[in-house]
């Protein structure tokens, strides 16, 4: 008898507050291997805080959080720093503001972490980087610097940089929010390609097209609580929670 498949990300009763403001209120949340889980909800609902807890950028106050089979947080206690640094090599993070090193070329942005943290040789790291740049449609930009790139190109370099560490799971924090509308599609296409290849993705977004077209499951957060979780067709066509219906109606009206 096969053992049940375990989540790559599993939160139980997760809480987080900033002073008197409760941002996460007992979150229960799973992301399964090869799943694309997209988290939506109004501004201030706790989406980005939940994501940042998943690689230790924020430390939950209570509950437990398991990532890639390792206990990242247990009752508000973060794993030791050495273990955390090792875990972060398995969890890729793509930020809304790209966070590229402006003084390094595209190639060097991608190769610095594999060389420093994984001990890859310069030749091996550069060979892998060129493959990743081809994957994200930027094979000709290896020698360019971030200031020479469009926003969409910078974000695709950021995705390639995260992939260079060969992570088990990728976290995306509003990956298209800093982009002009005409550049959103090129980033979403890279994310769809990763999903087709079986990469596990957790995506926080305000881009409803990303959630509707790219997600396996959609989780709706509001005021630090998971309102409902389901396939995109259920969430968008037949939401069960009245607050979900209200949120989606407002988003559609604004669009």
URDAQUI-V69604 format. One record per run of one state. SS is the DSSP state (alpha for helix, beta for strand, coil for the rest). FROM is the first residue (numbers start at 1). LEN is the number of residues. If there is no record, write none. Layout:
ss->SS from->FROM len->LEN
ss->SS from->FROM len->LEN
//
This chain:
ss->coil from->1 len->6
ss->beta from->7 len->12
ss->coil from->19 len->2
ss->beta from->21 len->12
ss->coil from->33 len->3
ss->beta from->36 len->5
ss->coil from->41 len->6
ss->alpha from->47 len->7
ss->coil from->54 len->8
ss->beta from->62 len->6
ss->coil from->68 len->2
ss->beta from->70 len->5
ss->coil from->75 len->2
ss->beta from->77 len->2
ss->coil from->79 len->2
ss->alpha from->81 len->8
ss->coil from->89 len->2
ss->beta from->91 len->4
ss->coil from->95 len->10
ss->beta from->105 len->1
ss->alpha from->106 len->12
ss->coil from->118 len->4
ss->alpha from->122 len->14
ss->coil from->136 len->3
ss->alpha from->139 len->3
ss->coil from->142 len->3
ss->beta from->145 len->1
ss->alpha from->146 len->3
ss->coil from->149 len->2
ss->alpha from->151 len->13
ss->coil from->164 len->5
ss->beta from->169 len->5
ss->coil from->174 len->7
ss->alpha from->181 len->16
ss->coil from->197 len->3
ss->beta from->200 len->5
ss->coil from->205 len->3
ss->alpha from->208 len->7
ss->coil from->215 len->2
ss->beta from->217 len->6
ss->coil from->223 len->2
ss->beta from->225 len->6
ss->coil from->231 len->1
ss->alpha from->232 len->6
ss->coil from->238 len->4
ss->alpha from->242 len->13
ss->coil from->255 len->1
//
